[in-house]
Structures are given as structure tokens and as C-alpha cells.
């Protein structure tokens, strides 16, 4: 198969093949053209085109972005000292993106003197960013241009040096941290850190209190931090605590000590420790919050007088406010049965106001400012859904399905009032289940086009994620990966049994590692689904994990296993979607990919579809859509992605006989 597809995206045969598949899709979906156009218009009409983010205060300025009618991107702005001050446009991304099919901007970072802005640009969608620096006083873009980076520059306190993560141009792995001095040639930038272990991701950033610059090197099972004083950019980085086998840790600097969130000493759900500023080694770590079997310690947000402790119990986020002076504490209350709550932007260390985000399957995304002293809460903004939306018209539930081994798997579901649980309604089940990623039940205005046409939408919070604690992740990776697939199938069977839907009306969707999930479940239970949408799917597990020149491979041996190990090889081979295609009936399938995808190379879904065409014994639809201009994350414009959504929904509606 590899010979046919050539050796790169420039291969003429590859392009011809992918264009032929696109043409076939267009032909097969031709009777839905008007429906797709109507869906795009309908989805777009719900979005407030002229809008503005909630301003964030940092170092004397209020920062925000705003969008304009008809524009695909945005303008990054600030006001000095007061929201009544004159607006200063830092970057007009709408103008910058003109003439580009794809335009990504990453890592806006302003120097401490507020005069310089560093940022990264990707014009291809390969996640390879060139860092530029703008003089905010003159508007000049400096001659400094640092290529092939992760795109998240970090300023030293001297306003003259930036640190950044340099990528290997072939594997796209982040391998080096470099320091660039303004006005110098980037080719001479000093390497301040070189990661030797190809399983580790590396990054660099400044602490919230602006005192330290940290390099983080982290693999799936271990991490290590290096640090310098932010006032001394030429100093040598020193290790906080050398990496330890199977130990993850992260550091949160306060004014008088370091906090450490870690799983050291088998603290599976993590614990919080502390150490003095001048004694950072593990022998000086003292426990502050102990490990709990039923509570995952997710993160710490630090302030001068408070810390906010984000926890997860029974799959739901809890936020605990602790006053540092006396360790008194309390929880913020969230009322709905299933929801998404998260720490929003809180860049100001001295603030006593904590900003968080909240949403549910029926509650639009909301931003709150919470006064940690008097416990008052202020709604700063709620996503406005144009055209009239009433949350009371919809119902959300949180259910539990039983897995094969008796484990209870949460399922979040939403549908419009009037939905009948008689087995005749269509339902779209979404899943991911990898990397410990948590899929919370958040709002999506696009989804209303599904619900308003009688569909229910459900999320299966399967193992491989971390919704129910760290063990939930451990039980869905490596040699336990098949739990992820079995859980998803069990959730689907549960929804059929409870008459939310039936096999004739059940659909599934997942992307990337969730695309692997889609590939696995159609092999394992092909007759359970009427249709499946697999977006940028990771479906050729064995071959990909054997090729260390492909991005992500070496980083992910602790997620999937290293196929050079015999047991891992045969276990991966037993579930890899490409390896397990058989001569049998498969459901209707829509597969999407991007020619420039840096995470899951386009040839994986292409060869998977080709083999399915060769092997399947049914007459169901099999479509491959390759976006010839975008990569793993899809379109960069705020409306372009709606065309992809409209295609996916039209695919589902066509199978259900819904034509408007």
C-alpha cells in the first residue's frame, strides 16, 4: 500500500488519489448539497459575529480579542489601566491572514516592560511556527524571525531575551530549548537544554509570579523540571529534582515556597507537597494534601493570598479555595448533574478574584469572576446563541453503563424535550478515551442542528480518559487498551437497551485517537452502528509505532507500547483497525483527514479506507474526505470549520432520511 501512496504529500499519485476520493464523495453526497449549505448558514447564524472576549488584566493592561462581522479571524487588543482607555490593536489577524488558506497564530507574549510582543505563526497547519517580535510603540516587526518552533516564546525579565522550543524538522519532535537575543541571528541561538530521551515532550514558560523560567520535560510516566531566575537569562538552568522512574511532578512557585503536585510514592491520584525555595530536592518535600483514592487532584492555580485546588470526584470537577494565611478553605458550588468547569485565564498573581469557566450540555459557555474574600460571584459573559435559544427546551442526563467487567462507565446525554425513548430516535455517541484526556459535558451551539432534528447526543466517558481518576487512564492504555473499545461498545449497547435508540439509528463519532476508537469498534461490533464518522483517525497503530521518523511515535511508547517488544507488538496488532479488517459487513462510514496533518499522517486513513473498500462485503457508503489545505486541527478560520460540520451532519441526516 505504501508504494501506491508515494513518499510525501508532493507525490502526484497521492494527490490524484486523494482528489479522486474527494470527487467520489462529492458525487455520493451531491443530493445533500443544498442541505449542507443550509446547515452551514444555520450554524453560522447562531454565532455572534461581532463579539469581544472578557478582558484579562495583566501588568497594567487589559487584554482582549474582538471579532467583526464577516471576518474569519480576530484582532488582539489592549487598553492601559482602564477599560475606558483608548484601544490599542496589537495584531490584526484578519489582515495578517489575507491570502492564506490556513493561518494559525500561537503564544502571544508581551515583555515585562509592555513594549514588545512575541508570537508564532504557522501558515501550513503542520504546527511548525515561526516566531516574530513586534515593537508595540512603533508598530515595527523586528528583523528577528525564529523558524521551526513550537510557537510559545517566553520572555526573560530583561526584555531582550526570549526562550523557545525548537523542533526537529523531520520528526517534528520538540528536542531543544534555545535562547534568542534580540537583534542577533537566530542561527546562532544558544541551546540551553537538549532533550536526549525521545519519549519526552519539552516546553518552556515563566512562573505566574514572574520570578522563574521553567523547562518542563515530560513523558507519559515521568517528568523533570529545570529552572533559572527570570532576571538572569544567561545563567545555567539547574534541575529542580532529577527525573524519577514512574514519577510525574509539576512545580507551582509561591513567594515563600514551592508547591509540588506529584504522584510520588504511589500517589496515583496525585498529592500536593511543598519545599523551601532554596532546597528543591525530593528529600525536602513535605506533604500538604494527601492522595485520595476517590479524588483526582487535577491542578493548582496560585495567587499571592490564595490557591485554587481543582479536583475531580465521581467524574465531576470540584474547585476548592484555600487561604494561604490560615489554610481555611471552602468549595465553589456547581448545580447541574453533568457539566464542564475549568480554570480560565488568571495571569495576575496579586489578584483576589479568581476567573473560571462553566458550561453544560444545555448551558452556553459562561465566564465568572469569583471574589475569593467575600465569596461573591459575577457572571462576566455568557456565550450568546443568536436566533433564540432556551435551555429549558432541552434535557441533559448523566447515566452509568455497565462494562464487561462490571465497571460503571458514565454517559452524558442531551436531547430536546419531546424526545421519545422508544428505540426509534437517532443518537450520535461520541468518544475519545486516550492520553488521560477528559471529555467533559460542554455546550456546543453547532450541536443544536442535531438536537432540533430529533437526534440525541451522548458522550461515553470511557477508560483511557481520566474522568474517574488516574486509574481510569491506567486501565485504558498499553496492555489494557481494549478496555477503551469495550467500554464504548458497552455504552452503546446500554443506550440501545434503554431505548434511547436502536442499532438502525445509532451513530458514532471520534477523532484522532478517537478515530482509532472508531476503527476498533467497527471491527469488534460492526452491526451495532448504522453509521460512523472517523475524523483524522489513528488507524495504523503497528506501522506507525514502528516508524520513529513519524511525529509523536517515540513520545507515545508509554501510551500504546513499543512494538519492538514482542508482547506489545502482538497486543497492538490484535486491535489495530488496519490490521483487523475482515471480509464482512461494515456500517456506513465517513472518514476525514488533512493533507498537512502532522499528528496523524494522511496516509493512515487513506490506506485504511482503501483496504476497507477491498475487503468489505456490504453495499454501505464508504467516503474519504481529504482537506488539501489543512492539518490535524482542521480550518483556522472561525467559520470554515462549519463546512466540515455541515458535511458530517448531512452524512448523518441522509442516512436517517432527513433532507431539511
C-alpha positions in Angstrom: 0.0 0.0 0.0 2.8 2.4 0.8 4.3 2.3 -2.7 1.0 3.3 -4.2 0.7 6.4 -2.0 4.2 7.6 -2.6 6.6 9.0 -0.1 5.3 12.5 0.6 2.4 15.0 0.2 4.0 16.2 -3.1 3.7 12.8 -4.8 1.5 13.3 -7.8 -0.1 9.8 -7.4 -1.0 10.7 -3.8 -2.7 13.9 -4.8 -4.5 12.3 -7.7 -5.8 9.5 -5.5 -7.0 11.8 -2.7 -8.7 14.1 -5.2 -10.4 11.2 -6.8 -11.7 10.1 -3.4 -12.9 13.7 -2.8 -14.7 13.7 -6.2 -16.3 10.4 -5.3 -17.5 11.9 -2.0 -18.9 14.9 -3.9 -20.8 12.6 -6.2 -22.2 10.4 -3.5 -23.2 13.4 -1.4 -24.5 15.5 -4.3 -28.1 15.3 -3.3 -27.2 16.9 0.1 -25.5 20.0 -1.4 -28.4 22.2 -0.5 -28.8 20.6 2.9 -25.1 21.2 3.6 -25.4 24.9 2.5 -28.5 25.3 4.7 -26.7 23.7 7.7 -23.7 26.0 7.3 -25.9 29.0 7.2 -27.9 27.8 10.1 -24.9 27.1 12.3 -23.2 30.3 11.3 -26.3 32.3 12.1 -26.1 31.2 15.8 -22.7 32.7 16.2 -22.4 36.4 17.2 -20.0 37.6 14.5 -19.2 41.0 16.2 -18.0 39.9 19.6 -15.4 40.6 22.3 -13.7 38.4 24.8 -13.8 39.2 28.5 -10.8 41.5 29.2 -7.9 40.0 31.2 -5.8 42.3 33.4 -2.0 41.8 33.4 0.8 44.1 34.4 -1.2 47.3 34.0 -3.2 46.5 30.8 -6.5 44.9 30.0 -6.0 42.4 27.1 -8.9 41.1 24.9 -9.7 39.9 21.4 -12.6 41.1 19.3 -14.2 39.8 16.1 -16.0 41.7 13.4 -19.0 40.9 11.1 -17.9 38.7 8.2 -14.3 38.3 9.4 -12.8 34.8 9.9 -10.2 35.8 12.5 -9.9 38.5 15.1 -8.0 41.5 16.5 -5.8 41.2 19.6 -6.2 44.4 21.6 -5.4 46.1 24.9 -6.2 49.1 26.9 -3.9 50.7 29.5 -5.1 50.9 33.1 -8.9 51.2 32.4 -11.5 49.7 30.1 -12.3 53.3 29.2 -8.9 54.0 27.8 -8.1 54.1 24.1 -7.9 50.8 22.3 -4.5 49.6 21.0 -4.6 46.9 18.3 -1.6 44.7 18.9 -2.3 42.3 16.0 -4.9 42.5 13.3 -5.0 38.8 12.5 -7.9 39.3 10.0 -5.5 41.4 7.9 -2.4 39.2 8.5 -4.4 36.1 7.3 -5.4 37.6 4.0 -4.4 35.3 1.1 -3.8 32.3 3.3 -5.9 29.2 3.2 -4.7 28.4 6.7 -3.3 30.9 9.2 -2.5 30.0 12.8 -1.1 32.3 15.5 0.2 30.9 18.8 1.6 32.1 22.0 1.1 35.9 22.3 3.6 37.0 24.9 4.3 40.6 26.0 7.6 41.6 27.5 7.6 42.9 31.1 8.1 46.5 30.0 4.9 46.1 27.9 6.8 47.3 24.8 7.4 44.1 22.8 5.1 41.3 21.6 6.4 37.9 20.6 4.2 35.4 18.8 4.3 32.4 16.5 2.8 31.9 13.0 2.0 28.7 11.2 0.9 29.1 7.6 0.7 25.4 6.6 -1.0 23.7 9.6 2.0 21.5 10.5 2.4 23.1 13.9 5.7 24.5 12.9 5.7 28.1 14.0 8.0 31.0 13.1 8.4 33.4 16.0 8.2 37.1 15.2 8.6 40.2 17.5 6.6 43.4 17.2 7.6 46.8 18.7 4.3 47.9 20.2 5.5 51.5 20.4 6.4 51.9 16.7 4.4 49.1 15.2 7.5 47.7 13.6 8.0 44.0 13.1 11.6 43.4 14.1 14.0 41.5 11.7 14.2 38.7 14.3 12.5 35.6 12.9 13.0 32.3 14.6 11.8 29.3 12.5 10.7 25.8 13.2 9.5 26.3 16.8 6.5 25.2 19.0 5.4 28.8 18.8 5.2 29.7 22.5 8.0 32.1 23.2 8.9 33.1 26.8 10.4 36.5 27.8 13.2 36.9 30.3 12.7 39.8 32.6 15.4 41.9 30.8 13.0 42.4 27.8 15.9 41.4 25.5 15.9 37.6 25.5 13.3 35.1 24.6 13.4 31.3 25.2 11.6 28.9 22.8 11.2 25.2 21.9 13.0 24.2 18.7 11.6 21.3 16.7 13.3 18.5 14.7 12.3 19.4 11.1 11.8 15.7 10.2 10.1 14.1 13.2 8.7 17.4 14.4 9.7 16.4 18.0 10.5 19.2 20.4 14.1 18.4 21.2 15.9 21.7 22.2 15.2 24.8 24.2 17.1 27.8 22.8 17.7 31.4 23.9 17.4 34.2 21.3 18.8 37.7 22.0 17.0 40.5 20.1 18.9 41.7 17.1 21.1 38.6 16.8 21.0 35.9 14.0 18.6 33.1 15.0 21.0 30.6 13.5 23.5 31.4 16.4 20.9 31.0 19.2 22.3 29.2 22.2 21.0 25.8 23.1 20.2 25.9 26.8 18.7 22.5 27.0 18.9 19.4 24.8 16.5 16.5 25.5 18.1 13.1 24.9 15.1 11.0 25.6 12.8 10.9 22.5 9.9 9.8 24.6 9.7 13.2 26.3 7.9 16.4 25.2 9.6 19.6 26.3 8.3 23.1 26.8 9.3 26.4 28.5 7.4 29.0 30.4 7.6 31.7 33.1 6.0 31.3 36.5 2.9 33.3 37.3 4.8 35.4 39.8 7.4 36.2 37.1 10.3 35.1 39.2 11.3 31.9 37.4 11.6 30.4 34.0 10.9 26.7 33.9 11.8 24.0 31.3 9.5 21.0 31.6 10.5 17.6 30.1 7.6 15.1 30.4 6.8 11.7 29.1 3.6 9.7 29.9 5.1 8.3 33.1 7.8 10.7 34.3 8.8 14.4 34.3 11.6 16.7 35.2 11.9 20.4 35.6 14.8 22.8 35.2 14.8 26.4 36.3 16.6 29.8 36.3 15.9 33.2 37.8 13.9 35.1 35.2 16.2 38.2 35.9 19.3 36.2 34.9 18.6 34.8 31.4 22.3 34.0 30.8 22.6 31.8 33.8 22.7 28.0 33.6 19.5 26.0 34.1 19.6 23.8 37.2 17.4 20.8 37.8 14.6 21.1 40.4 14.5 17.4 41.0 16.1 14.8 38.7 13.6 12.6 36.9 12.4 9.6 38.8 11.0 6.3 37.3 7.3 6.5 37.0 7.1 9.8 38.9 5.3 12.9 37.5 5.7 16.3 39.1 4.9 19.9 38.4 6.0 23.0 40.4 3.9 26.0 41.5 6.0 28.8 42.9 4.7 31.0 45.7 6.5 33.9 47.2 7.9 31.9 50.1 8.0 28.3 48.9 7.4 25.9 46.0 4.3 23.7 45.8 4.7 20.4 44.0 1.8 18.3 42.5 3.1 14.8 42.2 2.2 11.1 42.1 5.4 10.2 44.0 5.2 7.2 46.4 2.3 5.7 44.5 0.0 8.7 44.9 -2.0 7.5 42.0 -4.5 10.4 42.1 -1.7 12.9 42.9 -0.9 14.8 46.1 0.3 18.2 46.9 3.7 18.8 48.6 5.8 21.8 49.4 9.5 22.6 49.8 11.7 25.7 50.6 12.8 28.0 47.7 16.4 27.0 48.3 16.0 23.3 48.8 14.1 21.7 46.0 15.2 18.1 46.0 12.7 15.3 46.9 14.1 14.8 50.4 12.8 18.3 51.3 9.3 17.7 50.0 6.6 17.9 52.7 3.0 16.7 52.2 0.3 19.3 52.1 -2.7 17.4 50.6 -2.5 13.6 50.7 -3.5 11.2 47.9 -7.2 10.1 47.9 -8.4 7.0 46.1 -11.7 8.7 45.1 -10.5 12.2 44.2 -8.1 13.2 41.4 -6.0 16.3 42.2 -6.0 17.9 38.8 -4.3 21.3 39.1 -3.4 24.2 41.4 -3.9 27.9 40.4 -1.8 30.1 42.6 -2.3 33.6 43.9 -0.4 35.7 46.4 -3.0 35.1 49.2 -4.9 32.0 47.9 -4.6 28.8 45.9 -7.5 27.2 43.9 -7.4 23.4 44.0 -9.1 21.7 41.1 -10.3 18.2 41.9 -12.4 15.6 40.2 -14.7 13.3 42.1 -17.1 10.8 40.5 -16.2 12.3 37.2 -17.1 15.9 38.0 -14.9 18.9 38.7 -14.8 20.5 42.2 -12.9 23.7 42.9 -11.6 24.3 46.4 -10.4 27.8 47.6 -7.7 27.8 50.3 -6.5 30.9 52.0 -2.7 30.6 52.5 -2.6 32.6 55.7 -4.5 30.2 57.8 -5.4 27.3 55.4 -9.1 27.9 55.8 -11.0 26.6 52.7 -14.3 26.1 51.0 -15.7 24.8 47.7 -17.4 26.6 44.8 -20.8 25.1 44.1 -21.9 23.7 40.7 -25.5 22.6 40.5 -26.1 20.6 37.3 -25.8 16.8 37.1 -23.2 16.9 34.4 -21.1 19.9 33.4 -17.8 21.4 32.4 -16.0 23.7 34.8 -12.4 24.9 34.3 -9.8 27.5 35.4 -9.9 30.3 33.0 -7.2 33.0 32.4 -5.8 34.3 35.7 -2.4 35.9 34.8 -2.3 38.4 37.7 -0.6 36.8 40.7 -1.7 39.6 43.2 -5.4 39.3 42.4 -8.0 38.2 44.9 -10.5 37.5 42.1 -10.5 34.0 40.5 -11.9 33.6 37.0 -13.4 30.3 35.9 -15.4 29.0 33.0 -18.6 26.9 33.2 -20.8 25.1 30.7 -23.0 22.1 30.4 -24.7 20.3 27.5 -27.5 22.8 27.8 -25.8 25.8 29.4 -23.8 28.0 27.0 -20.1 28.8 27.9 -20.0 31.2 30.8 -17.2 33.2 32.4 -17.4 34.0 36.1 -15.3 36.2 38.3 -15.3 34.9 41.9 -14.2 37.1 44.8 -12.2 34.8 47.0 -12.6 37.1 50.0 -16.3 37.7 50.2 -17.3 34.6 48.0 -19.4 36.7 45.6 -19.7 35.6 42.0 -20.2 37.8 39.0 -21.2 36.5 35.5 -18.8 38.4 33.2 -20.2 36.9 30.0 -22.3 34.0 28.6 -22.0 32.8 25.1 -24.8 34.4 23.1 -26.7 32.0 20.9 -28.4 34.1 18.2 -31.8 33.2 16.8 -33.3 32.3 20.1 -32.1 29.6 22.4 -33.9 28.4 25.6 -32.1 25.9 27.7 -35.4 24.8 29.2 -36.3 23.3 25.8 -33.5 20.6 26.3 -32.8 17.9 28.8 -29.5 16.6 30.0 -28.9 13.4 31.9 -26.0 11.6 33.4 -26.2 7.8 33.2 -24.0 4.8 34.0 -23.5 1.8 31.7 -22.0 -1.4 32.9 -18.8 -2.6 31.2 -18.0 -6.2 30.6 -16.0 -6.4 33.9 -18.8 -4.7 35.9 -17.2 -1.2 35.9 -19.7 1.6 35.8 -19.0 3.9 32.9 -20.5 7.5 32.9 -22.5 8.6 29.9 -23.6 12.2 29.5 -26.6 12.7 27.2 -28.7 15.6 25.8 -31.8 15.8 23.7 -34.7 18.1 23.0 -37.9 17.9 25.1 -40.4 15.6 23.4 -37.7 13.0 22.6 -39.3 9.6 22.9 -37.3 6.7 24.4 -38.9 4.1 22.2 -35.9 2.9 20.3 -36.8 4.8 17.1 -34.8 8.0 17.7 -31.4 8.6 16.2 -28.5 9.1 18.5 -24.8 10.2 18.0 -22.4 8.7 20.5 -19.0 10.5 20.9 -15.9 9.0 22.4 -12.1 9.6 22.8 -10.5 7.6 25.6 -6.8 8.2 25.3 -3.9 10.1 26.9 -5.9 10.6 30.1 -7.8 13.3 28.2 -11.0 14.3 29.9 -14.1 14.9 27.8 -16.4 17.0 29.9 -20.0 17.7 29.0 -19.8 21.2 27.5 -22.1 23.2 25.3 -21.8 23.5 21.5 -24.3 25.7 19.5 -23.5 23.6 16.4 -25.0 20.6 18.1 -28.4 22.3 18.2 -28.8 21.4 14.5 -28.6 17.8 15.5 -30.9 18.0 18.5 -33.5 20.1 16.7 -33.9 17.4 14.1 -34.7 14.7 16.7 -31.2 13.3 17.4 -29.9 12.7 20.9 -26.2 13.4 21.5 -24.2 11.4 24.1 -20.6 11.3 25.4 -19.2 8.0 26.6 -16.6 8.8 29.3 -14.7 5.6 28.7 -11.5 4.3 30.2 -8.3 5.7 28.7 -9.5 9.1 29.8 -9.1 10.4 33.3 -12.7 11.3 34.2 -12.9 8.9 37.1 -9.4 9.3 38.4 -5.9 8.3 37.3 -6.8 4.6 37.5 -9.4 5.3 34.8 -6.5 6.2 32.5 -4.2 3.4 33.6 -7.0 0.9 32.8 -7.3 2.1 29.2 -3.8 2.2 27.9 -0.9 0.0 27.0 -1.8 -3.7 27.6 -5.3 -2.7 28.8 -6.2 -0.6 25.7 -9.0 -2.9 24.7 -11.0 -1.7 27.7 -11.4 1.6 25.9 -13.1 -0.1 22.9 -15.2 -2.5 25.0 -16.4 0.4 27.2 -17.6 2.3 24.2 -19.4 -0.7 22.8 -21.0 -1.4 26.2 -22.2 2.3 26.5 -23.8 1.9 23.0 -25.5 -1.4 24.0 -26.8 0.3 27.1 -28.3 3.1 25.2 -30.0 0.6 22.9 -31.2 -1.5 25.8 -32.7 1.6 27.5 -34.4 2.5 24.2 -32.7 5.9 23.7 -32.0 4.5 20.2 -31.6 1.2 18.2 -29.0 -0.3 16.0 -30.8 1.0 13.0 -30.4 4.6 14.3 -27.2 4.5 16.3 -24.2 6.6 15.1 -20.7 7.0 16.4 -18.0 9.7 16.1 -14.4 10.2 17.3 -11.3 11.9 16.0 -7.5 11.3 16.1 -7.1 8.7 18.9 -10.9 8.7 19.0 -10.6 7.7 15.3 -8.7 4.7 16.5 -11.7 4.0 18.7 -14.0 4.2 15.7 -11.8 1.8 13.7 -11.6 -0.7 16.6 -15.4 -0.7 17.4 -16.5 -1.3 13.8 -14.2 -4.3 13.7 -15.4 -5.6 17.0 -19.1 -4.8 16.7 -19.8 -3.9 13.0 -23.5 -4.5 13.2 -24.1 -2.2 16.2 -23.8 1.1 14.2 -25.8 2.4 11.3 -23.1 5.0 10.5 -19.7 6.1 11.9 -17.7 9.3 11.4 -13.9 8.9 11.9 -12.1 12.2 11.9 -8.3 12.2 11.3 -8.2 8.7 12.6 -5.1 6.9 14.0 -5.8 3.5 12.5 -2.4 2.0 11.5 -1.1 1.6 15.0 1.6 -1.0 14.4 3.3 0.5 11.4 3.1 4.0 12.9 4.7 2.9 16.2 7.4 1.1 14.3 8.4 4.2 12.4 10.4 6.6 14.7 10.7 9.2 12.0 7.0 9.9 12.2 5.9 12.7 14.6 4.7 11.5 18.1 5.9 7.9 17.7 8.7 7.9 20.3 6.7 10.2 22.6 4.0 7.6 22.8 5.6 4.3 23.6 4.2 4.6 27.2 0.7 5.2 25.8 0.4 2.3 23.3 3.6 0.3 23.9 6.7 -0.2 21.8 6.1 -2.8 19.1 9.8 -3.8 19.2 8.7 -5.6 22.4 7.1 -8.9 21.3 4.1 -8.7 23.7 3.3 -5.1 22.9 3.6 -5.9 19.1 1.1 -8.7 19.2 -1.3 -6.8 21.6 -1.3 -3.8 19.3 -1.8 -6.0 16.3 -4.8 -7.6 17.9 -6.8 -4.3 17.9 -5.1 -2.0 15.3 -8.0 -1.1 12.9 -6.0 -1.5 9.7 -4.6 -4.9 10.8 -8.0 -6.3 11.7 -10.2 -5.5 8.7 -12.0 -8.7 7.6 -14.3 -9.8 4.8 -17.6 -8.8 6.4 -20.2 -6.1 6.5 -19.3 -2.7 7.9 -21.5 0.3 8.7 -21.8 3.4 6.6 -18.5 5.3 7.0 -17.3 8.9 6.6 -13.6 9.3 7.1 -11.8 12.7 7.2 -8.2 13.7 7.0 -5.9 16.6 6.2 -3.0 16.5 3.7 -0.8 18.5 6.0 -1.7 16.6 9.2 1.4 16.5 11.5 -0.2 14.3 14.1 -1.9 11.5 12.1 -0.3 11.4 8.7 -2.9 11.5 5.9 -1.8 8.1 4.5 -3.1 6.2 7.6 -6.8 6.9 6.9 -6.2 6.7 3.1 -4.8 3.2 3.2 -7.4 2.2 5.8 -10.2 3.3 3.5 -8.5 1.5 0.5 -8.3 -1.7 2.4 -11.9 -1.4 3.6 -13.0 -1.0 0.0 -11.2 -4.1 -0.9 -12.5 -6.3 2.0 -16.0 -5.2 3.0 -18.9 -7.3 1.8 -21.7 -4.8 2.2 -23.1 -2.1 0.0 -23.0 0.7 2.6 -21.4 4.0 1.9 -17.7 4.5 2.4 -16.4 8.0 1.9 -13.0 9.6 2.4 -12.7 13.4 2.6 -9.2 14.9 2.5 -8.8 18.6 3.2 -6.0 19.6 0.8 -5.2 22.8 2.7 -5.4 22.0 6.4 -3.9 19.7 9.0 -4.8 17.9 12.2 -6.9 20.7 13.8 -8.8 21.5 10.6 -9.6 25.0 9.4 -8.1 28.0 11.2 -10.9 30.5 10.4 -13.8 30.7 12.8 -16.4 29.8 10.2 -14.6 27.5 7.8 -14.8 24.6 10.2 -18.6 24.8 10.0 -18.4 23.5 6.4 -16.8 20.3 7.8 -19.5 20.1 10.4 -22.2 20.6 7.8 -20.8 17.7 5.8 -20.8 15.4 8.8 -24.3 16.3 9.8 -25.5 15.9 6.2 -24.0 12.5 6.2 -26.0 11.5 9.3 -29.2 13.2 8.2 -29.0 11.5 4.8 -28.8 8.1 6.4 -31.9 9.0 8.5 -33.8 10.3 5.6 -33.8 13.8 6.9 -33.5 16.2 4.0 -34.0 19.6 5.5 
